[in-house]
Amino acid sequence: MKPARRLPHWMKMKMPKGENYSRVKNIVSRNHLHTICTSGNCPNIGDCWSRGTATFMILGDICTRSCKFCAVKTGRPLAPDYDEPDRVAEAVKLMQLKHCVLTSVDRDDLDDGGAGIWAMTIKRIKEQKNGITIEALIPDFRGNKNSLDGILAAGPEIISHNLETVERLTPVIRSVAKYSTSLEVLKYLAGTGARVKSGIMAGLGETEEEIYQTMKNIFETGCRIFTIGQYLQPTFDHLPVASYIHPGKFEEFKMAGLNMGFEIVESAPLVRSSYNAEKHIVLEKD
């Protein structure tokens, strides 16, 4: 077992605490829900939960894929829980959210990849008629357009799909997923007029040139919101960090993305796909 690498000073994270943190934790627990905040060991859980925000992970907490960067459990999932959409909607109501982010495990065991539960969850949340906006951070559904159409029809304000890494490292880092399939998914989504978002991690062994090429590939699909943050090794069984990227370099990525034409670029060591997601909706309306 290799010893943990010492984190640089700019990777310091807020400890989970506060009244709002406890309230969110209790609501999630009481409704038997999963969040990517806990399942994915997100470094921003203290900040987000203390602000009363969370990213709900639907379709269980066991993924059919085994990506080398992800802390979510992998294996044979349980059957879909058709009461889950109602429980998520109830939690959103109790948390008094104005913006909600949904994500899910990959469900390659299901014919539609779980798209039916996705659509049902979005619809249940919107039935509250309180003006809530939703970001759907979706898997690739193996490029199945029927699955994508079902989610689009439910009406999320933002639909996201992450490439996670550069093309060269995709076969090593992502399980089943293909770089080209992810680009095709983004292009199809953007082609419908949807507001599309994608992101990658840095520090997995990619070069700067590869990062800029990936940004260009994403932009060319019609995606206009881009995120990039530092990869952190969730356990000793996952890929080690190849390098810690200095905050100044993330600023360079941000400026390059904006100059490329992205409307919004979130680029910093602790940036994750759903971090500050509610601000993307606000910026759209300004």
C-alpha positions in Angstrom: 0.0 0.0 0.0 1.4 3.3 -1.0 1.4 6.2 1.5 -1.0 9.0 0.8 0.5 12.0 -1.0 0.6 15.2 1.0 -2.0 17.6 -0.2 -0.8 21.1 -1.3 -1.9 24.0 0.8 -4.5 25.2 -1.8 -6.4 21.9 -1.5 -7.6 22.7 2.1 -11.3 21.9 2.5 -14.0 23.1 4.9 -15.0 20.6 7.6 -18.7 19.6 7.5 -20.5 21.4 10.2 -23.4 23.8 11.0 -27.1 23.8 11.4 -27.8 23.6 7.6 -25.4 20.7 7.2 -27.2 18.7 9.9 -30.6 19.5 8.4 -29.6 18.4 4.9 -28.0 15.2 6.3 -31.2 14.4 8.3 -33.5 15.0 5.3 -31.4 12.8 3.0 -31.2 10.0 5.7 -34.9 10.2 6.6 -36.0 9.8 3.0 -33.5 7.0 2.3 -31.8 8.8 -0.5 -28.3 8.7 -1.9 -26.2 11.7 -2.8 -23.1 11.9 -4.9 -21.8 14.2 -2.2 -21.3 11.1 0.1 -21.1 8.3 -2.4 -18.5 10.1 -4.5 -16.5 11.5 -1.5 -16.9 15.0 -2.8 -14.5 17.5 -1.1 -17.2 20.2 -1.2 -19.7 18.4 1.0 -19.2 20.7 4.0 -19.6 23.9 1.9 -22.6 22.7 -0.2 -24.6 21.1 2.6 -24.0 24.0 4.9 -25.6 26.2 2.1 -28.5 23.8 2.0 -27.7 22.3 -1.4 -27.0 18.7 -2.4 -26.7 16.6 -5.6 -29.2 13.7 -5.4 -28.0 10.4 -6.9 -30.9 8.3 -8.2 -31.3 4.6 -9.3 -29.5 3.3 -6.2 -25.9 3.6 -5.1 -24.4 0.6 -7.0 -23.0 1.3 -10.4 -22.7 -1.3 -13.2 -19.4 0.3 -14.3 -16.1 0.4 -12.4 -14.4 3.7 -13.4 -10.9 4.0 -11.9 -11.5 7.5 -10.6 -14.9 7.1 -9.0 -15.7 6.2 -5.4 -19.3 5.0 -6.1 -19.8 1.3 -5.3 -19.8 -1.1 -8.3 -21.5 -4.4 -8.7 -25.0 -5.8 -9.4 -27.6 -3.1 -8.6 -30.9 -3.7 -6.9 -34.1 -3.4 -9.0 -35.2 0.2 -9.6 -37.3 1.7 -6.8 -40.3 3.4 -8.3 -41.0 5.3 -5.1 -37.7 7.0 -5.3 -38.9 9.9 -7.5 -41.5 10.8 -4.9 -39.0 10.7 -2.0 -36.5 12.9 -3.9 -39.3 15.4 -4.7 -40.3 15.4 -1.0 -36.7 16.0 0.0 -36.3 18.9 -2.5 -39.5 20.4 -1.0 -38.3 20.1 2.6 -34.9 21.6 1.7 -36.8 24.5 0.0 -34.4 24.3 -3.0 -34.6 26.7 -5.8 -32.2 24.7 -7.9 -31.8 21.0 -7.8 -29.0 18.8 -9.3 -29.7 15.1 -10.1 -27.3 12.5 -11.1 -27.3 8.7 -11.2 -25.2 5.6 -11.3 -24.8 3.8 -14.6 -27.5 1.2 -15.1 -26.4 -0.9 -18.0 -28.6 -3.7 -16.7 -31.7 -1.8 -17.7 -33.0 -1.6 -21.3 -33.4 2.2 -21.1 -30.4 2.7 -18.8 -32.8 4.1 -16.1 -34.1 6.9 -18.3 -37.7 6.2 -17.2 -36.8 6.8 -13.5 -34.8 9.9 -14.6 -37.8 11.4 -16.4 -40.2 10.5 -13.6 -38.0 12.1 -10.9 -37.7 15.4 -12.9 -41.5 15.5 -13.4 -42.2 14.8 -9.8 -40.0 17.7 -8.7 -41.5 20.1 -11.2 -45.0 19.1 -10.1 -44.4 21.2 -7.0 -44.8 24.2 -9.2 -42.6 26.4 -7.1 -40.4 27.5 -10.0 -37.6 25.1 -9.2 -34.9 24.6 -11.8 -33.1 21.3 -12.4 -29.8 20.2 -13.7 -29.6 16.6 -14.9 -26.1 15.2 -14.8 -26.6 12.1 -16.9 -24.6 9.0 -17.9 -24.0 8.3 -21.6 -26.8 5.7 -21.9 -24.5 4.1 -24.4 -25.6 6.9 -26.8 -29.3 5.7 -26.8 -31.2 8.6 -28.3 -34.6 7.3 -27.0 -33.3 7.5 -23.5 -31.9 10.9 -24.0 -35.2 12.1 -25.6 -37.1 10.9 -22.6 -35.0 13.0 -20.2 -35.1 16.0 -22.5 -38.9 15.8 -22.6 -39.1 16.0 -18.8 -37.7 19.6 -19.1 -34.5 20.0 -17.1 -33.1 23.5 -17.5 -29.5 22.2 -17.8 -28.4 18.8 -19.0 -24.9 17.7 -18.2 -22.7 14.8 -19.3 -19.0 14.7 -18.4 -16.1 13.5 -20.5 -14.1 13.2 -17.2 -10.7 13.0 -19.0 -8.8 13.4 -22.2 -9.2 11.0 -25.1 -5.9 9.1 -24.6 -6.7 8.3 -20.9 -10.3 7.4 -21.4 -9.8 3.7 -21.9 -7.7 3.5 -18.7 -9.9 5.7 -16.5 -13.5 5.1 -17.7 -15.2 1.8 -17.7 -17.3 1.0 -20.8 -17.6 4.7 -21.7 -16.0 5.9 -24.9 -14.7 9.4 -25.6 -16.5 9.5 -29.0 -19.8 8.4 -27.5 -19.7 11.1 -24.9 -19.0 13.7 -27.6 -21.9 12.3 -29.7 -24.2 12.6 -26.6 -23.2 16.2 -26.1 -23.7 17.1 -29.7 -27.1 15.4 -29.8 -28.3 17.2 -26.7 -27.0 20.6 -27.9 -28.7 20.0 -31.3 -32.1 20.0 -29.6 -31.5 23.5 -28.2 -30.9 22.3 -24.7 -28.4 24.1 -22.4 -25.6 21.7 -22.2 -22.7 21.3 -19.7 -19.6 19.1 -19.5 -16.4 18.8 -17.5 -13.2 17.0 -17.0 -10.6 16.3 -14.2 -7.0 17.4 -14.2 -4.0 15.7 -12.6 -4.5 12.2 -14.1 -1.4 12.3 -16.3 -2.8 14.3 -19.2 -0.8 17.1 -20.9 -1.9 20.7 -21.2 -2.2 20.3 -24.9 -4.6 17.4 -24.4 -6.7 19.5 -22.0 -7.0 22.3 -24.6 -7.9 19.8 -27.3 -10.6 18.3 -25.1 -12.0 21.7 -24.4 -12.1 22.3 -28.1 -13.8 19.0 -28.8 -16.5 19.8 -26.2 -17.0 23.3 -27.5 -17.5 22.0 -31.0 -20.5 19.9 -29.8 -22.4 23.0 -28.9 -21.8 22.7 -25.2 -21.4 26.1 -23.6 -20.7 25.4 -19.9 -17.4 23.8 -19.0 -16.0 22.7 -15.6 -12.5 21.5 -14.7 -11.1 20.6 -11.3 -8.4 18.6 -9.6 -8.6 14.8 -9.5 -8.3 13.4 -6.0 -7.7 9.7 -5.3 -10.8 8.5 -3.3 -9.2 5.3 -2.0 -6.0 3.3 -2.4 -7.7 1.1 -4.9 -8.2 3.9 -7.3 -5.8 5.6 -9.6 -3.2 7.7 -7.8 -2.9 11.5 -8.5 -0.3 12.1 -11.2 0.1 15.7 -10.3 -1.5 18.6 -8.4 -2.3 21.5 -10.6 -1.5 25.0 -9.3 -4.5 27.4 -9.0 -2.8 29.7 -11.4 -2.9 27.1 -14.1 -6.6 26.6 -13.5 -7.0 30.4 -14.1 -5.3 29.9 -17.5 -7.7 27.1 -18.3 -10.6 29.4 -17.4 -9.4 32.3 -19.6 -8.7 29.9 -22.5 -12.2 28.5 -22.3 -13.8 31.9 -22.2 -11.7 33.0 -25.1 -12.8 29.8 -26.9 -16.4 30.9 -26.6 -17.7 29.0 -23.6 -20.3 31.2 -21.7 -19.3 29.8 -18.3 -16.1 28.1 -17.2 -15.7 26.9 -13.7 -12.0 26.1 -13.2 -10.3 25.7 -9.9 -8.8 22.8 -7.8 -12.0 22.1 -5.9 -14.4 22.6 -8.7 -16.7 19.6 -9.3 -19.5 19.4 -11.9 -22.3 20.3 -9.6 -20.5 22.9 -7.5 -22.1 26.3 -7.7 -24.5 24.8 -10.2 -27.3 27.2 -9.2 -25.2 30.1 -10.4 -25.3 28.9 -13.9 -29.0 29.3 -14.0 -28.8 32.8 -12.5 -26.2 33.8 -15.1 -28.5 32.5 -17.9 -31.3 34.7 -16.7 -29.3 37.9 -16.3 
